[in-house]
Amino acid sequence: MRRLLIANRGEIALRVIRTARRLGIESVAVYSDADAGALHVQEATLAHALGGNASAESYLRIDKLIAAARATGADAVHPGYGFLSENADFAQAVVDAGLVWVGPPAAAIRALGSKSSAKAIAQARGVPCLPGYFGADQSDECFVREAGRIGYPVMVKAAAGGGGRGMRLVTEAAQLAAALRSARSEAQSSFGSGELLLERALLAPRHVEVQVFADAHGHCIHLGERDCSVQRRHQKLVEESPSPAVDAAMRERMGRCAVDLAQAAGYVGAGTVEFLVDGAEFFLMEMNTRLQVEHPVTEAVTGLDLVEWQLRVAQGEPLPLTQEEVTFSGHAIEVRLCAEDENFAPHTGTVQEFHPPPPGEGGGGGAARLRFDHALFKGVEVPPHYDSLLGKLIAHAPTREEAIARLAAALDRTQLLGVPTNRRLLAACLRHPEFRAGRALIPFLQQHGDELRRQLQDEEAALLQGACAAALAPPAPALACPYARPLRMRHRGAIVDIAAGQATHTARVLKAPLGPSRWHLQAGTVDLIVEDASFEPAARGGGHNPSDELRAPFNGKVIEVKARPGASVARGDTLLVIESMKLEHALAAARDAVVKSIHVAPGQQAATSQVLVTFEAA
């Protein structure tokens, strides 16, 4: 292997580039128009433009990626994760082009990349599975019939792909048709396949997965488990190893099942077998036939470089270790830093300031280590075409308690302005008593999300006056004037009068403009998004009713418009569906009202704060 093309973007492309460089392998970055200035493009040996912005025009184009490999003289392709990493046609196209595919054989991807096929293989090997339906008949009528047989609640899942896309929980029969329609649409958009399956839903399990690795010589081992139970929208936010709920006996049983499943499909390379854990029982969810986002926690506790293993195995080398030689040390936790607010709404924009936490600072003691996988820098654009992941912070320490303290402190010290992030929500999750006690299950954020959001908003309210006065108060006038310039700020939709001459905030306040009258402030550990309302007319400043209109909470493409002018709507009714960062979001009415006018149409790109729908009294 002389020159490796990475068919991906962002932090995972950088991750692969750096291991390849250490092994003396040249790298080729590919990029869309939106990513022309991205860090992976700058760090690679060579870079090749794919053109287009959307994934379907760039990173999902097999023909463009094969042409890029040929044009740059690459002799191998690493798919990263997401995009085409679990696409058997892409794997086969790479091999057919005479290139080395850094991943499992296309046949194994087909067998295991489909949840339906993987469950059939698992059942034949005695791997525990939940009752479900994963047949060829994809009609709504069949799913209604099968859901009745399985019994509610059920989970609708995309048969292809992962990452929580195409998943819908259905607790009663009346919800099923809408869930099928939405899951099919999202699955088709994300994976190019609208095939679905059903399975019995467990309402409060853990999500525990096992990292497996196999070579082409018949050897397959596992590298322990990761607990990924803290999630939003079925997507992981916090991952750790080892799991607080898995003892040595369960680890051995889960590991044996994961290895059996991989070997049954002729697997080669890195893969992850995901289970739902309910007490002492575990059930197969799916197998991801690729490297996972959260692989760094396994690297931390094993001391291994999994990308290096991928590259060596792809070149025909045997696994470097046997199962008996694998050792584990300490505890590692990862959090996913995303461009989204505490309500999980995605955001786009330009990073105005970025300062990662210093590696030597924070809690956790001298034995704790911090790792930050990202592709961020001042001035980088966060586009709407891809998912919201900005980077991953990982702490490794001798104990779980030290790892939690180290990681929370590192989040506190991360400075990122210009785009709202979930930085403070992640720190609050880590410090929550349920998480600290090791009791967080998949519903953790459903149960405690409102509590965490109130905590964050209370912290903002306590600092709002002082931070705005310190950062935004106008300078004293050159001439004596008995009147102070008014300073009125809008924060979270409310207007606040700032006592400009009485700044008491002593901590350093960072400030970044988001427009001519909007700012992103970071006061200590607290983020504030504020807008100057000092010179707005009184009707808008104080009497405007925000429920008279529905505004876009983020940039996105309008997929569906359900509302109609003149129609009566009830609070909670879905009015529009917007796709942003590869996920569909239903926007609902905030109150009972009559739709006055619609300002967008399907296919239109909506900007943050753009008026979508206006209302009049019901």
VEXDREN-2710 file (C-alpha; in Angstrom, 1 decimal):
% VEXDREN-2710
k/r/px/py/pz
1/MET/0.0/0.0/0.0
2/ARG/1.7/3.2/-1.2
3/ARG/-1.1/5.8/-1.6
4/LEU/-4.4/5.7/0.3
5/LEU/-7.6/7.6/-0.8
6/ILE/-9.9/8.4/2.1
7/ALA/-13.5/8.5/0.8
8/ASN/-14.7/10.7/3.6
9/ARG/-14.4/14.1/5.2
10/GLY/-13.8/15.9/8.5
11/GLU/-12.3/14.4/11.6
12/ILE/-12.3/10.8/10.5
13/ALA/-10.5/11.7/7.3
14/LEU/-7.8/13.4/9.4
15/ARG/-7.7/10.5/11.7
16/VAL/-6.9/8.1/8.9
17/ILE/-4.5/10.5/7.2
18/ARG/-2.4/10.7/10.4
19/THR/-2.0/7.0/10.9
20/ALA/-1.2/6.5/7.2
21/ARG/1.5/9.2/7.5
22/ARG/3.0/7.4/10.5
23/LEU/3.2/4.2/8.5
24/GLY/4.8/5.9/5.5
25/ILE/1.7/5.7/3.3
26/GLU/0.7/8.8/1.2
27/SER/-2.8/10.1/1.5
28/VAL/-5.4/11.4/-0.9
29/ALA/-8.2/13.6/0.3
30/VAL/-11.4/14.1/-1.6
31/TYR/-13.7/17.0/-1.1
32/SER/-17.0/18.6/-2.1
33/ASP/-17.3/22.3/-3.1
34/ALA/-18.4/23.0/0.5
35/ASP/-15.3/21.4/1.9
36/ALA/-12.7/23.0/-0.3
37/GLY/-11.1/24.8/2.6
38/ALA/-11.4/21.9/5.1
39/LEU/-8.5/20.7/7.2
40/HIS/-8.4/17.2/5.8
41/VAL/-7.8/18.7/2.4
42/GLN/-4.9/20.7/3.7
43/GLU/-3.2/17.8/5.6
44/ALA/-3.4/15.1/2.9
45/THR/-0.5/14.5/0.5
46/LEU/-2.8/15.1/-2.5
47/ALA/-6.4/16.4/-2.8
48/HIS/-9.0/15.8/-5.5
49/ALA/-12.2/17.8/-6.0
50/LEU/-15.4/15.8/-6.3
51/GLY/-17.6/18.8/-7.1
52/GLY/-21.1/19.4/-5.7
53/ASN/-22.2/20.2/-2.2
54/ALA/-24.8/17.6/-1.1
55/SER/-23.6/14.1/-0.3
56/ALA/-25.4/12.7/-3.3
57/GLU/-23.3/15.0/-5.5
58/SER/-20.0/14.2/-3.9
59/TYR/-19.2/11.7/-1.1
60/LEU/-21.9/9.2/-2.2
61/ARG/-20.8/9.2/-5.9
62/ILE/-19.0/5.9/-6.5
63/ASP/-18.1/6.8/-10.0
64/LYS/-16.4/10.1/-8.8
65/LEU/-14.5/8.3/-6.0
66/ILE/-13.1/5.6/-8.3
67/ALA/-12.2/8.3/-10.9
68/ALA/-10.4/10.2/-8.1
69/ALA/-8.4/7.2/-7.1
70/ARG/-7.3/6.6/-10.7
71/ALA/-6.5/10.3/-11.3
72/THR/-4.3/10.5/-8.2
73/GLY/-2.6/7.1/-8.5
74/ALA/-4.1/5.8/-5.3
75/ASP/-3.8/2.0/-4.8
76/ALA/-6.2/1.7/-1.8
77/VAL/-9.4/3.2/-0.5
78/HIS/-10.4/3.7/3.2
79/PRO/-14.2/4.6/3.5
80/GLY/-14.1/6.0/7.1
81/TYR/-17.6/5.8/8.6
82/GLY/-20.9/7.0/7.2
83/PHE/-21.4/7.8/3.6
84/LEU/-20.4/4.7/1.6
85/SER/-18.6/2.8/4.3
86/GLU/-21.2/0.1/4.5
87/ASN/-22.1/0.0/0.8
88/ALA/-21.3/-3.3/-0.8
89/ASP/-21.4/-1.9/-4.3
90/PHE/-18.7/0.6/-3.4
91/ALA/-16.5/-2.1/-1.9
92/GLN/-16.9/-4.3/-5.0
93/ALA/-16.3/-1.3/-7.3
94/VAL/-13.0/-0.6/-5.5
95/VAL/-11.9/-4.2/-5.9
96/ASP/-13.0/-4.4/-9.5
97/ALA/-10.9/-1.3/-10.2
98/GLY/-7.8/-3.2/-9.0
99/LEU/-7.6/-1.3/-5.7
100/VAL/-7.2/-2.5/-2.1
101/TRP/-10.5/-2.1/-0.1
102/VAL/-9.8/-1.3/3.6
103/GLY/-12.8/-3.0/5.0
104/PRO/-14.7/-6.3/4.9
105/PRO/-15.5/-8.2/1.7
106/ALA/-18.5/-7.0/-0.2
107/ALA/-20.3/-10.3/0.5
108/ALA/-19.8/-9.8/4.2
109/ILE/-21.2/-6.2/4.0
110/ARG/-24.2/-7.5/2.2
111/ALA/-24.8/-10.3/4.7
112/LEU/-24.3/-8.2/7.8
113/GLY/-24.8/-4.6/6.7
114/SER/-28.5/-5.4/6.3
115/LYS/-30.1/-5.7/9.7
116/SER/-32.6/-8.2/8.2
117/SER/-29.9/-10.5/6.9
118/ALA/-27.7/-10.1/10.0
119/LYS/-30.6/-11.2/12.2
120/ALA/-31.2/-14.3/10.1
121/ILE/-27.5/-15.3/10.4
122/ALA/-27.5/-14.5/14.1
123/GLN/-30.6/-16.7/14.8
124/ALA/-28.9/-19.6/12.9
125/ARG/-25.9/-19.2/15.2
126/GLY/-27.8/-19.0/18.4
127/VAL/-27.2/-15.2/19.0
128/PRO/-30.1/-13.8/21.0
129/CYS/-32.5/-11.6/19.0
130/LEU/-35.7/-9.8/19.8
131/PRO/-39.0/-10.9/18.2
132/GLY/-39.4/-9.0/14.9
133/TYR/-40.2/-9.0/11.2
134/PHE/-37.5/-8.6/8.6
135/GLY/-39.1/-10.1/5.5
136/ALA/-39.2/-9.1/1.8
137/ASP/-42.8/-7.8/1.9
138/GLN/-42.4/-4.1/2.5
139/SER/-46.1/-3.1/2.2
140/ASP/-47.7/-1.1/4.9
141/GLU/-50.4/-3.8/5.2
142/CYS/-47.7/-6.4/6.0
143/PHE/-46.1/-4.1/8.7
144/VAL/-49.5/-3.5/10.3
145/ARG/-50.1/-7.2/10.5
146/GLU/-46.6/-8.1/11.8
147/ALA/-46.7/-5.3/14.4
148/GLY/-49.9/-6.8/15.7
149/ARG/-48.2/-10.2/15.9
150/ILE/-45.1/-8.9/17.7
151/GLY/-47.1/-6.6/20.0
152/TYR/-46.6/-2.9/20.8
153/PRO/-44.4/-1.1/21.4
154/VAL/-42.3/-1.8/18.3
155/MET/-39.3/-0.1/16.7
156/VAL/-39.3/0.7/13.0
157/LYS/-35.8/0.5/11.6
158/ALA/-34.0/1.0/8.3
159/ALA/-32.6/-2.3/7.2
160/ALA/-29.5/-0.6/5.9
161/GLY/-27.0/1.8/7.5
162/GLY/-26.9/3.0/11.1
163/GLY/-26.4/6.2/13.1
164/GLY/-30.0/6.2/14.3
165/ARG/-31.4/7.3/10.9
166/GLY/-34.6/5.7/9.8
167/MET/-35.6/4.7/13.3
168/ARG/-39.0/5.4/14.8
169/LEU/-40.5/4.2/18.1
170/VAL/-44.2/3.2/17.7
171/THR/-46.2/2.7/20.9
172/GLU/-49.6/2.2/19.3
173/ALA/-51.1/1.2/16.0
174/ALA/-52.3/4.7/15.1
175/GLN/-48.7/5.9/14.9
176/LEU/-47.4/3.2/12.6
177/ALA/-48.3/4.5/9.1
178/ALA/-46.7/7.9/9.8
179/ALA/-43.6/6.2/11.3
180/LEU/-43.2/4.0/8.2
181/ARG/-43.5/6.9/5.9
182/SER/-41.0/9.0/7.7
183/ALA/-38.5/6.2/8.3
184/ARG/-38.6/5.2/4.7
185/SER/-37.9/8.7/3.5
186/GLU/-35.0/9.2/5.9
187/ALA/-33.5/5.8/5.1
188/GLN/-33.7/6.4/1.4
189/SER/-32.1/9.8/1.8
190/SER/-29.3/8.5/4.1
191/PHE/-28.6/5.0/2.7
192/GLY/-30.1/4.8/-0.8
193/SER/-32.5/2.1/0.5
194/GLY/-36.0/2.5/2.0
195/GLU/-36.1/-1.2/3.2
196/LEU/-37.4/-1.4/6.8
197/LEU/-37.8/-4.0/9.5
198/LEU/-39.7/-4.2/12.8
199/GLU/-38.7/-5.5/16.2
200/ARG/-40.1/-5.5/19.7
201/ALA/-39.1/-2.3/21.5
202/LEU/-37.4/-2.4/24.8
203/LEU/-38.2/0.9/26.5
204/ALA/-35.4/1.2/29.0
205/PRO/-32.4/-0.9/27.9
206/ARG/-28.7/-0.2/27.6
207/HIS/-26.9/0.1/24.3
208/VAL/-23.7/-2.0/24.6
209/GLU/-21.6/-2.9/21.6
210/VAL/-18.6/-5.2/21.1
211/GLN/-15.6/-4.3/18.9
212/VAL/-14.5/-7.2/16.7
213/PHE/-11.5/-7.6/14.4
214/ALA/-10.8/-10.4/11.9
215/ASP/-8.1/-11.1/9.4
216/ALA/-8.1/-13.0/6.1
217/HIS/-6.4/-16.0/7.8
218/GLY/-9.4/-17.2/9.8
219/HIS/-8.6/-15.3/13.0
220/CYS/-11.3/-13.2/14.8
221/ILE/-11.1/-11.6/18.2
222/HIS/-13.1/-9.0/20.2
223/LEU/-11.6/-5.9/21.9
224/GLY/-14.2/-5.5/24.7
225/GLU/-17.4/-3.5/24.9
226/ARG/-18.5/0.1/24.8
227/ASP/-21.6/1.5/26.5
228/CYS/-23.4/4.0/24.3
229/SER/-26.6/4.4/26.2
230/VAL/-26.7/8.2/26.4
231/GLN/-28.3/9.1/23.1
232/ARG/-30.6/11.6/21.4
233/ARG/-32.8/10.7/18.4
234/HIS/-31.3/7.2/18.6
235/GLN/-27.8/8.7/18.0
236/LYS/-25.0/8.3/20.5
237/LEU/-23.7/11.3/22.4
238/VAL/-21.6/9.7/25.2
239/GLU/-19.6/6.4/24.9
240/GLU/-17.5/4.6/27.4
241/SER/-15.4/1.5/28.0
242/PRO/-15.8/-0.6/29.9
243/SER/-19.6/-0.6/30.5
244/PRO/-20.6/0.0/34.1
245/ALA/-23.1/-2.9/33.7
246/VAL/-21.0/-5.6/32.1
247/ASP/-19.0/-8.0/34.3
248/ALA/-16.3/-10.4/33.1
249/ALA/-18.8/-13.3/32.5
250/MET/-21.2/-11.2/30.4
251/ARG/-18.2/-9.7/28.5
252/GLU/-17.1/-13.2/27.6
253/ARG/-20.6/-14.2/26.5
254/MET/-21.2/-11.1/24.4
255/GLY/-17.7/-11.3/22.9
256/ARG/-18.3/-14.9/21.9
257/CYS/-21.6/-14.1/20.2
258/ALA/-20.0/-11.1/18.3
259/VAL/-17.1/-13.2/17.1
260/ASP/-19.5/-16.1/16.0
261/LEU/-21.6/-13.7/14.0
262/ALA/-18.6/-12.1/12.3
263/GLN/-17.1/-15.5/11.4
264/ALA/-20.4/-16.8/10.1
265/ALA/-20.3/-14.2/7.4
266/GLY/-16.7/-14.5/6.5
267/TYR/-15.8/-11.1/8.0
268/VAL/-12.4/-9.4/7.6
269/GLY/-11.4/-6.1/9.2
270/ALA/-13.0/-3.9/11.9
271/GLY/-16.6/-4.3/12.9
272/THR/-19.0/-3.6/15.7
273/VAL/-21.8/-5.9/16.9
274/GLU/-24.5/-3.9/18.8
275/PHE/-26.7/-5.3/21.5
276/LEU/-29.5/-4.1/23.7
277/VAL/-28.9/-5.1/27.3
278/ASP/-31.8/-5.6/29.7
279/GLY/-30.6/-6.7/33.1
280/ALA/-28.6/-9.9/32.6
281/GLU/-30.0/-10.5/29.1
282/PHE/-28.7/-9.1/25.8
283/PHE/-30.2/-9.1/22.3
284/LEU/-28.6/-8.4/18.9
285/MET/-29.5/-5.0/17.3
286/GLU/-27.2/-4.9/14.3
287/MET/-23.7/-5.2/13.1
288/ASN/-21.9/-2.1/11.7
289/THR/-19.5/-3.3/9.0
290/ARG/-17.0/-0.4/9.5
291/LEU/-15.0/1.5/12.0
292/GLN/-17.2/3.3/14.5
293/VAL/-17.2/6.9/15.5
294/GLU/-16.5/5.9/19.0
295/HIS/-13.5/3.6/18.3
296/PRO/-11.1/5.9/20.3
297/VAL/-12.4/4.7/23.6
298/THR/-11.4/1.1/22.7
299/GLU/-8.0/2.4/21.5
300/ALA/-7.6/4.2/24.9
301/VAL/-8.3/1.1/27.1
302/THR/-6.4/-1.3/24.8
303/GLY/-3.5/0.9/23.7
304/LEU/-4.0/-0.1/20.1
305/ASP/-4.4/1.9/16.9
306/LEU/-7.4/0.4/15.1
307/VAL/-6.8/2.2/11.9
308/GLU/-3.3/0.8/11.8
309/TRP/-4.8/-2.7/12.3
310/GLN/-7.2/-2.0/9.4
311/LEU/-4.4/-1.0/7.0
312/ARG/-2.3/-4.0/8.0
313/VAL/-5.2/-6.5/7.7
314/ALA/-6.1/-5.0/4.3
315/GLN/-2.6/-5.8/3.1
316/GLY/-3.0/-9.4/4.1
317/GLU/-1.2/-9.4/7.5
318/PRO/-2.5/-11.5/10.3
319/LEU/-4.0/-9.9/13.5
320/PRO/-1.1/-8.7/15.7
321/LEU/-2.7/-10.2/18.9
322/THR/-4.6/-13.3/19.9
323/GLN/-7.6/-13.0/22.2
324/GLU/-5.6/-14.0/25.2
325/GLU/-3.0/-11.3/24.5
326/VAL/-5.6/-8.4/24.5
327/THR/-5.4/-6.4/27.8
328/PHE/-7.5/-3.6/29.1
329/SER/-6.4/-0.6/31.2
330/GLY/-8.4/2.1/33.0
331/HIS/-11.6/3.7/31.9
332/ALA/-12.2/5.8/28.8
333/ILE/-15.2/8.1/27.9
334/GLU/-15.9/9.9/24.7
335/VAL/-18.4/12.7/24.0
336/ARG/-19.6/13.9/20.6
337/LEU/-19.3/17.7/20.2
338/CYS/-22.0/18.6/17.7
339/ALA/-23.2/21.8/16.0
340/GLU/-26.6/21.7/17.7
341/ASP/-28.3/23.4/20.7
342/GLU/-29.5/21.7/23.8
343/ASN/-32.8/20.9/22.1
344/PHE/-30.8/18.9/19.5
345/ALA/-31.6/21.3/16.7
346/PRO/-28.7/21.4/14.2
347/HIS/-27.0/24.7/13.3
348/THR/-24.6/25.9/10.6
349/GLY/-22.3/28.8/10.3
350/THR/-18.7/29.9/10.6
351/VAL/-16.4/29.1/13.5
352/GLN/-15.3/32.5/14.6
353/GLU/-13.0/31.4/17.5
354/PHE/-11.7/28.0/18.5
355/HIS/-9.3/27.1/21.3
356/PRO/-9.2/23.4/22.3
357/PRO/-8.7/22.5/26.0
358/PRO/-5.0/22.4/26.9
359/PRO/-4.0/18.7/27.2
360/GLY/-2.4/19.2/30.6
361/GLU/-5.3/21.0/32.3
362/GLY/-8.4/19.9/34.1
363/GLY/-9.3/17.3/36.6
364/GLY/-8.4/13.7/36.6
365/GLY/-4.8/13.8/37.9
366/GLY/-1.5/13.2/36.2
367/ALA/-2.4/9.7/35.0
368/ALA/-5.4/11.0/33.0
369/ARG/-5.0/11.6/29.3
370/LEU/-7.1/13.7/26.9
371/ARG/-7.6/13.3/23.2
372/PHE/-9.6/15.6/20.8
373/ASP/-10.3/14.3/17.3
374/HIS/-11.6/17.2/15.2
375/ALA/-11.1/19.1/12.0
376/LEU/-11.9/22.6/13.5
377/PHE/-10.1/25.9/13.0
378/LYS/-11.0/29.6/13.1
379/GLY/-12.8/30.4/9.9
380/VAL/-14.0/26.9/9.0
381/GLU/-17.6/26.7/7.6
382/VAL/-20.0/24.2/9.2
383/PRO/-22.3/23.4/6.2
384/PRO/-25.8/22.1/6.2
385/HIS/-25.2/19.2/3.8
386/TYR/-23.7/16.7/6.3
387/ASP/-24.3/15.6/9.9
388/SER/-23.7/17.9/12.9
389/LEU/-20.6/16.2/14.4
390/LEU/-17.7/18.6/14.9
391/GLY/-15.4/16.4/16.9
392/LYS/-14.9/13.9/19.7
393/LEU/-13.3/14.6/23.1
394/ILE/-12.0/11.5/24.8
395/ALA/-10.6/11.1/28.4
396/HIS/-8.7/8.1/29.6
397/ALA/-8.0/7.7/33.3
398/PRO/-7.3/5.0/35.9
399/THR/-10.9/5.1/37.2
400/ARG/-14.3/6.0/35.8
401/GLU/-14.7/8.9/38.3
402/GLU/-11.4/10.4/37.2
403/ALA/-12.3/10.1/33.5
404/ILE/-15.6/11.8/34.1
405/ALA/-13.9/14.7/36.0
406/ARG/-11.2/15.0/33.3
407/LEU/-13.7/15.1/30.4
408/ALA/-16.1/17.5/32.1
409/ALA/-13.3/19.9/32.9
410/ALA/-12.0/19.7/29.3
411/LEU/-15.5/20.6/28.0
412/ASP/-15.5/23.6/30.3
413/ARG/-12.2/24.8/28.9
414/THR/-13.2/24.3/25.2
415/GLN/-13.8/27.7/23.5
416/LEU/-15.8/27.5/20.3
417/LEU/-17.7/30.5/19.1
418/GLY/-19.7/31.2/15.9
419/VAL/-21.9/28.1/15.9
420/PRO/-24.1/26.8/18.8
421/THR/-22.9/23.5/20.2
422/ASN/-23.9/20.9/22.7
423/ARG/-20.7/21.5/24.8
424/ARG/-22.5/22.5/28.0
425/LEU/-25.2/19.9/27.7
426/LEU/-22.5/17.2/27.4
427/ALA/-20.7/18.5/30.6
428/ALA/-24.1/18.5/32.4
429/CYS/-24.8/14.9/31.4
430/LEU/-21.4/13.8/32.7
431/ARG/-22.0/15.5/36.0
432/HIS/-25.6/14.2/36.4
433/PRO/-25.9/11.9/39.4
434/GLU/-27.5/9.1/37.4
435/PHE/-24.6/9.1/34.9
436/ARG/-22.0/9.3/37.6
437/ALA/-23.6/6.4/39.3
438/GLY/-23.4/4.3/36.1
439/ARG/-27.2/4.1/35.9
440/ALA/-27.8/6.0/32.6
441/LEU/-30.0/4.0/30.2
442/ILE/-31.2/4.8/26.7
443/PRO/-34.1/7.0/27.9
444/PHE/-31.7/9.1/30.1
445/LEU/-32.1/12.3/28.0
446/GLN/-35.9/11.7/27.6
447/GLN/-36.1/11.5/31.4
448/HIS/-33.6/14.2/32.4
449/GLY/-33.3/16.4/29.4
450/ASP/-35.8/19.1/30.6
451/GLU/-34.0/19.2/34.0
452/LEU/-30.6/19.6/32.3
453/ARG/-32.0/22.3/29.9
454/ARG/-33.4/24.3/32.9
455/GLN/-30.1/24.1/34.6
456/LEU/-28.3/25.5/31.5
457/GLN/-30.9/28.3/31.1
458/ASP/-30.6/29.2/34.8
459/GLU/-26.8/29.5/34.4
460/GLU/-27.3/31.8/31.4
461/ALA/-29.8/34.0/33.2
462/ALA/-27.4/34.5/36.1
463/LEU/-24.7/35.7/33.8
464/LEU/-26.7/37.5/31.1
465/GLN/-26.6/41.0/32.5
466/GLY/-22.9/41.0/33.5
467/ALA/-21.7/39.4/30.3
468/CYS/-23.6/41.7/28.0
469/ALA/-22.5/44.7/30.0
470/ALA/-18.9/43.7/29.9
471/ALA/-18.7/42.7/26.3
472/LEU/-21.3/44.8/24.5
473/ALA/-21.8/48.1/26.5
474/PRO/-21.0/51.1/24.3
475/PRO/-18.0/53.2/25.3
476/ALA/-18.5/56.4/27.3
477/PRO/-19.3/59.3/25.1
478/ALA/-16.5/61.8/24.3
479/LEU/-18.8/64.7/25.3
480/ALA/-20.6/65.0/28.6
481/CYS/-24.1/63.6/28.2
482/PRO/-26.7/63.0/30.9
483/TYR/-28.3/60.2/29.0
484/ALA/-26.9/56.7/28.7
485/ARG/-27.3/54.9/25.4
486/PRO/-30.0/52.2/25.9
487/LEU/-28.8/48.6/25.7
488/ARG/-31.6/46.1/25.2
489/MET/-30.8/42.5/24.2
490/ARG/-32.9/39.7/23.0
491/HIS/-32.0/36.3/24.5
492/ARG/-34.0/33.2/23.9
493/GLY/-36.8/35.3/22.5
494/ALA/-37.1/37.6/25.6
495/ILE/-36.1/41.3/25.7
496/VAL/-33.7/42.2/28.6
497/ASP/-32.7/45.7/29.6
498/ILE/-29.0/45.8/30.3
499/ALA/-27.6/48.1/33.0
500/ALA/-24.7/49.2/30.8
501/GLY/-22.9/51.2/33.4
502/GLN/-22.9/48.6/36.1
503/ALA/-20.8/45.7/34.8
504/THR/-20.0/43.4/37.6
505/HIS/-18.8/40.4/35.5
506/THR/-15.2/39.8/36.3
507/ALA/-14.5/36.6/34.2
508/ARG/-13.2/37.0/30.7
509/VAL/-16.0/37.3/28.1
510/LEU/-15.2/36.1/24.6
511/LYS/-17.3/37.7/21.8
512/ALA/-17.9/36.7/18.2
513/PRO/-20.3/38.4/15.8
514/LEU/-23.0/36.3/14.2
515/GLY/-24.3/39.1/12.1
516/PRO/-24.7/42.9/12.2
517/SER/-26.5/42.8/15.6
518/ARG/-26.1/39.2/16.9
519/TRP/-23.3/37.9/19.0
520/HIS/-22.1/34.6/20.5
521/LEU/-20.6/35.3/23.9
522/GLN/-18.8/32.8/26.1
523/ALA/-18.6/34.0/29.7
524/GLY/-16.6/31.5/31.7
525/THR/-18.1/28.1/30.8
526/VAL/-21.5/29.6/29.7
527/ASP/-22.5/30.3/26.1
528/LEU/-25.0/33.1/25.3
529/ILE/-26.5/33.9/21.9
530/VAL/-27.8/37.5/22.0
531/GLU/-29.3/40.1/19.6
532/ASP/-29.3/43.8/20.0
533/ALA/-32.9/45.1/20.3
534/SER/-32.0/48.6/21.6
535/PHE/-33.4/50.5/18.6
536/GLU/-36.3/48.2/17.6
537/PRO/-39.8/49.7/17.6
538/ALA/-41.7/49.0/20.8
539/ALA/-44.2/46.7/19.1
540/ARG/-41.4/44.4/18.0
541/GLY/-39.3/44.8/21.0
542/GLY/-41.9/44.2/23.7
543/GLY/-45.3/43.4/22.1
544/HIS/-44.5/41.0/19.4
545/ASN/-46.0/37.6/19.9
546/PRO/-43.5/34.9/18.7
547/SER/-46.4/32.4/18.4
548/ASP/-47.9/34.4/15.5
549/GLU/-45.3/32.8/13.3
550/LEU/-43.2/29.8/12.8
551/ARG/-39.5/30.5/12.1
552/ALA/-36.9/28.0/10.9
553/PRO/-34.8/27.0/13.9
554/PHE/-31.9/26.1/11.6
555/ASN/-30.8/25.9/8.0
556/GLY/-32.4/23.1/6.1
557/LYS/-34.3/21.9/3.0
558/VAL/-38.1/21.9/3.2
559/ILE/-39.2/18.3/2.5
560/GLU/-42.9/18.5/3.1
561/VAL/-45.5/21.2/3.8
562/LYS/-48.5/19.9/5.6
563/ALA/-50.1/23.2/6.6
564/ARG/-52.5/25.0/4.3
565/PRO/-53.7/28.6/4.4
566/GLY/-57.0/28.9/6.2
567/ALA/-56.7/25.6/7.9
568/SER/-57.2/25.3/11.7
569/VAL/-54.3/23.6/13.5
570/ALA/-53.9/22.4/17.1
571/ARG/-50.9/22.8/19.3
572/GLY/-48.5/20.0/18.4
573/ASP/-49.7/19.5/14.8
574/THR/-46.9/19.0/12.3
575/LEU/-46.8/21.9/9.9
576/LEU/-43.6/21.3/7.9
577/VAL/-40.8/18.8/7.7
578/ILE/-37.2/20.1/7.2
579/GLU/-34.2/18.0/6.4
580/SER/-30.9/19.3/7.9
581/MET/-27.6/17.5/8.5
582/LYS/-29.0/14.2/7.1
583/LEU/-32.0/14.1/9.5
584/GLU/-35.7/15.0/9.1
585/HIS/-37.2/17.3/11.6
586/ALA/-41.0/17.8/12.0
587/LEU/-41.9/21.4/13.0
588/ALA/-45.1/21.7/15.0
589/ALA/-47.6/24.4/15.9
590/ALA/-46.9/26.1/19.2
591/ARG/-50.6/26.8/19.9
592/ASP/-54.1/26.4/18.5
593/ALA/-54.4/28.8/15.5
594/VAL/-55.5/29.3/11.9
595/VAL/-52.8/29.3/9.3
596/LYS/-52.7/32.7/7.7
597/SER/-49.9/32.2/5.1
598/ILE/-47.2/29.7/4.0
599/HIS/-43.9/31.3/3.0
600/VAL/-41.9/28.2/1.7
601/ALA/-42.5/25.3/-0.7
602/PRO/-41.1/21.8/-0.8
603/GLY/-37.5/21.7/-2.1
604/GLN/-36.8/25.2/-0.9
605/GLN/-33.7/25.9/1.3
606/ALA/-34.8/27.7/4.5
607/ALA/-32.4/29.9/6.4
608/THR/-32.1/30.1/10.2
609/SER/-34.9/32.4/11.6
610/GLN/-36.7/32.6/8.3
611/VAL/-40.5/33.0/8.6
612/LEU/-42.1/29.7/7.4
613/VAL/-45.7/30.1/8.5
614/THR/-47.8/32.9/9.9
615/PHE/-50.9/32.5/12.0
616/GLU/-54.0/34.3/13.2
617/ALA/-56.2/33.6/16.2
618/ALA/-58.3/30.5/16.0
END
